[in-house]
Amino acid sequence: MEIRIPEVGESVREALLAKWFKKNGEAVKKDEPLCEIETDKITLDIAADTAGTLSITVAEGTTVKIGTVIGSIDGQAAALQSPAGAPAAPVPPAPAEAEITSTASSPAARREMRELGIDPGTVAGTGKGGRITLDDLSTPRRPPEATAAPAPPEPQPALAAASPAAPPRPVAPTPVQTESLGSVKSEEAPVYAGGRDERRPMSPLRRRIAERLLAARQQTAMLTTFNEADLGHIKTLREKYREHFQQRHGVSLGYMSFFVKACVEALREFPAVNASIDGNDIVYHHYYDLGIAIGGEKGLVVPVLRDADRLHLHEIEQAIPAFVEKIKTNTLAIADLEGGTFTISNGGVYGSMLSTPIINPPQSAVLGMHAIQDRPVVRDGQIVIRPMMYLALSYDHRIIDGREAVQFLKKVKEYVEDPEELLLEG
């Protein structure tokens, strides 16, 4: 069976072979992850369609065209290793590996446990049905049971520390350097270890992010307007209905769903903010596909909530963690990223107090949320402490006037400060 770079979208023509999970000549099982590829839009794993012996023809760190054969799996070679005249019997996996295969919730989690030598019996899974997630692997683990097999030796560092007297030298990329691999073969763009500098080629995803950000600054007349919102009402609602919402829908009630609903209602009143420029025309979108900016390991991605105006609060709260899990497990599809008429970016999760978000072309505006802080404000002539959030709207002045931008942001503020209308859902 030939292993080819799969088609992942019409606009994607090449991919970086970032990492092989198996070695040349190693036996593989059906559906076992073989390698990780990275495009300018997404990262995903390629799994084996059959069991057999792996033959690698393209080294990791190489950028190849879509459809390129990067290796093959020889099922006959694996069968010949069995005694003559007897059917090939599958090799029983080691106890730890068998348990990893059946317990972990994703190829990424299984791979991480295999590489780090982690016994799944020592990890408390917090995913659905007790499944183990990548976040669980970074938390302290419970001690193994008395009958558990001895833990494997600690993996050796991929790169040894350079001697103070030795000059920096190029080293071959290793699994821990996946993010550093660029668009050329590793021997043509080496990573230098030691010394005071380290040169790493941009990944395709990072290069694409850089191109789009630069294009947004050069090709739009971007301005930013600011306001602040009192989230006391939403905070009270969340505390009051937290347990009921969790029990009924299986997800926590957060702030993002209120902002998604508030933006949809404001976009109805100010359609130019939901429009885009196409040549000399303005395209008004009569639907509300909202992009939610999410920071991943390898960069910022913006999956899209389709028809956000038709979603209930709990559906929004369920969709966002699903996107996060897809990003962690390299299962996000191109279809999850395409389109989008407006974007929301929440820098507050990282502690940002105030920022100017950049437009995601061809969209014309982006809303920036920030950290919630208890601040003194004046209410009815009295100074009181309220949970306040700064809001920022960056917009393309070619299509949106300053008056519209200010009024749109003011409308978002009004909805999140008094969200009863948002709760009147069918």
N, C-alpha and C positions, 0 to 999 in steps of 0.2 A: 504494500500500500504506500503510495506516494503521500508525503506530507507537504501540502501547499499553503501558501499565505492566502487566507480566505478573503472574499470580497466583504467589506464591512460598510460600504456606502458608495454612492455614485461619484462623490467628489474625492474619494480617497484612492490614490494611485500607487502609493508605496507605503512600506511599513519598516520599522526598525525591529530586527530580531534581537530583543533586549536580553533574553536569558534562556538557556536550556536548563530544564529541571533534571534531565537525565544525561548520562554520559554515552558516548559512542560505543556501540556494542552491548549496551545494557538491556536487559529484558524489561519489557513494559507490559502493563495490563490494559485491557480495553477500558476506555473512558478515563484513563489516568492522565493528568496534565503533563504535557511534553515540554512546552516552551511558552514564553510570554512574548507577545509582540506589542509594539507601541506605534500608533499612528499620530497624526497631528491633531486628532480629535479624542481618541479613546485608547485604553490599554486593555488587552484581553488575553486569555489563555487559549492555547490550542491543545485539545485532548486527543488521545489515540482512538481511532475508530476500530482497531483490532489489537489483539495481543500478539507479541512477537519480539524480535530483536531490533533495536533501534540503530539506524545508520544515519549519521549526521553529515550533510554535505555543505552546509552554510554555517559559518561560525557566528556566535553571538557577537553583537556589536556591529552587524552589517545591515545596511539599508537595502532592501530589495523591492522589486515591483510586485504588485498584487498578482497572485497566481503562480509565483515562482516556487519551484520545488526546493525545499530546504532540507529534505531528508526522506527516509523511507522506513517502513517496518516490514521485516521479513518474518512472516508467520511460519514458513517451512523450516527456517533455521532453528526456531524454538522447538518445533516438533521433532527435529532430528536429534536433539539432545536427550530424548527419551530412549529407553531400551528398545532394541530392534524388535519389530513386530508388535510392540505394545503401543496403545494410544498415548499421546502426550498428556501427562497428568499435570495439572496446575501445581506450581510450587506453593505450598501453604505459606502465607506471610507470617512474619514474626508477630508474636502476640501484640506487641505495641503498635505495629503498623496496621494490623487487622482492626484493632480497636480505634485507631486514628481514622481509618477509612469509614468505619460505620458511625463514628461519633461526630466528627467535625461537620460544620454546616456548609463549607465551601472548599474548593480546591486550594484557595490561598491559605486558609487556616490549616488544612491538612499538610500542605507543603511546609508551612512555617514550623509545625510541630516535628515533622520529620527532620528538617534541617537543624533544628535546635535540640533535637533529642528529648523532646518533652513528652512525658507519659500523660495521655489524656485523662487518666484516672486522677491526676493531681490538679486538674483544671476544673473550676466550677463554671459551667456554661450558663450564660445569661441570655442567650438567644431564644427564639421561639422553640418550645419543646425541650428546653435544656441544651440546645445546640451551642457549640463553642464558636465564638467570634474572635476576630483578630484582637479586639480590645481586651478580651479575657486573657490573652496570652501575655499581656503587658502588666497584669495585676499579680500580686503575690499569690502563690499557689499553695493549696493545702498539702500537708505531708502525705506521701503515698501509704497505702495499706501495707500491713505486714507481709502479705503474700505477693506484693508487687515485685516485678523483676527489677534488678539493680539498674539504676540510671546509667545511660551510656556516658562515656567520658566527655568532658566539655569540649565543644568544637574549637579548633585552633583558630586564631585570628587569620583573616584572609591576607592581610598585609602586615609584615613584621616592621617594627619601628626601625627607622634608619639610624645607623650609628652617627653620633654627632660629628665625627670626622669624615664620614662618607658623603660624597656629593649626591644630590637627588638623582634617581635613576628611573627610567620608565619601567612600569610593570604591566603585566597583562591584566585586562579587566577580569574581575571575579564577581561572584553573585552579589556581593554587597555593593557593587558599583553599578548596578543596573540603571540607576537614575542618571549616571554620568555618561552613558553611551550616546554617541552622536550619530550623524548621518553617514559616516564613513567607517571603514573597518578599523578595529581597535589598534592595529599596528600602525595605521596611518595617523591616528590621533591619540597618542598614548596619554595615560593618566600618570602624572608624576607624584610620587609619594615622598614624604620627607621634605626638609627645607622649610622655607617660610611661605612659599606659594604652592598652589595646587591648581592645575589647569584641567578643567572638565568640559568637554563639548556639551552644548545644549541638546536636550532631548527633542524629538520632533514636537511633542506637546508644548514644551517650553518655548520653542522657536515660534510656534503658531500663536501662542499667547502674546509673545512680544510683538509679532507682526500686527495682530489685531488691535492691541493697545496703541501702537504707534499710528496705525491707520485711523483710529478713532480720534486721536488728537489732531491729525493733519487734515482729515476730510470732513470734520464737523465743526460748526461754530458753537462749541460747548461752553455753557455757563452753568453755575450752580446757585441755587437759592436755598435758604435754611429756615427752619422753624423748630419748635420744640413742642412735645406733647406730654400731657399728664396721663400716665398709665395707671393711676390709682383705681379707676373704675374696672378696668380689665383685670388688674391684680386681685381685686375683691371677688370678681366673678370666678377667676381661676381657683382661688382658695375655697370658695363656697361649693363649687361643683367639681373639684378635682377628683374626689373619690368616686362620685357617681359617673363621671365622664370616663374614668379609667375602667371601671367595672363594665360599663355598657359597650364601650368601643375598643377596649384593650390598648389604649394609647393615652398618653398624657395630653392635657390641654395646654398648649403653648401660646406664645405671643404671635408667631408667624401667621397662623390661620386668620387672626383678626386683621393683620395688615394686608394679607392677600385679599380678603373680602373688602376692606376699606379701599384698596387700590382699584378693584374692579368697579365699585360704585363711583369712585371719582373719575375713572376712565370713561364711564358712560356719559358723564356730564361734560368732559373735556376730551372729545374724540381725537383731537390733534396730538395729544400725548400718547395715544395708542396707534398713531399712524407712522408711515415711513416714506422716505423720498425714493423715487425710482426715476432717474433721469430728470426730466422737467415736470414730472407728475408727482402728486401726493396721493399715496395709497392709504385709504382709510379702512381699517380692519374692523369688521363687525363681529368679532369674536375676541376672546380674552385668553390667550395662551401666555401665561406668566412664567418667565425664567426665574429660577431660584439659585443664586450663586452659592456654590458649595466648595469649600477648600479641600482638595484631595492631597495625597502624598506627593503627587507629581505636578500639581498645579491646580488652578481654579477651573472648575467646569460649571456649566449653567444648564442643568436639565430643566425641561419645560413641563409645567402643569397645564395639561390641555383643558380647554373650556373651564377655566377656573370659576367662571360665573355660575356654573352648574354644580359645583362641588360644595358639600356641607363642611362644617368645621372639622369634623372627625375624619373626613376623607382627605382633607388637606394635611392634617396631622399624621395620617398614615402614609401618605405619599412621600413626604420628605424623608423620613427615616428609611424608606424603601430605596430612595435614590442614594442615600449615604451608604447603605449596605451594598448596592450595586457598584459604587465607586470603589469600596474597599475590596470587593471580590473580583474586580475586573470584568464585570458582566454588564456594564452600561453599554447600551446600543446607540448607534448613530441616530436612530429614530428618537431617542430620548433627548437629543440635543438640538434637533432641527427645529427651525421656526422660532416662535416667541415674538410677542408684540411689545412686551414691557418686562423689565427685570427688577427684582428686589435683592439687595445685597445687605446682609446683616453682619457688619463689622463688630457689632457689640459683643458677639460671642467670643471675640479675641480681646475684648477690653477697650476697643476703640471708642473714644469720647466724641470725636468729630472728624469727618473726612469728606473728600469730594470724590464720589464714585465716578468711574468712567463709563460712558455709554457703550453698549454692546451693539454695534452696527449689524443690520440696517435699522435697528430700533432707534427711537428718537429720545428716549428718556430712561433713567434708572433711579430708583429710590434707595437711599442709603439709611439703614437703621443703625443705631449705636447703643452703647451701654446705658443701662438704666441706673440713674443715680438719685439718691435722696437729696433734694436741694430745697432751700428756703424760697418760697414764692408767695406772692400776695394774693389772697382770696377774700373778697368782701371786706377789704380794708385791713385784713389781718395777715400777719406773716405766719405761714404754716409750712411744714415739711411735706413735700410730695415726691413720689417716684417719677422723675422726669427723664425724657429721652430726646436728644437732638435728632432731627430729621434733615436729610439733605436730598434735594432733587437736582440731578444734573440733566440738562436738556439741550437739544440741538436748536439753537436760536434761529436757524433757517426756516424751521417749520412751526416752532412754538414761540409765541411772544412772551415777554417777561410777565405780563399781566396774567396770561393763562397759566404759566408755571407757578406763580405765587398763589393763585386761586386754587389750583389743583392740590398743591401741598397743604394749603389751609383746609381744604375739604377732607383730605386724608387725616389731618389732625383732628378735625371735628368728629369723624367717624370713630376713631380709636379712643377718643375721650368720652364719647357717649355712644356706645356700641349697640344699643337696643335694636336699631334697625337691621344691623348685621345678623342678629339672632332670629329675625323673623323669616326663617327658612321654611320652604314647603316640604 
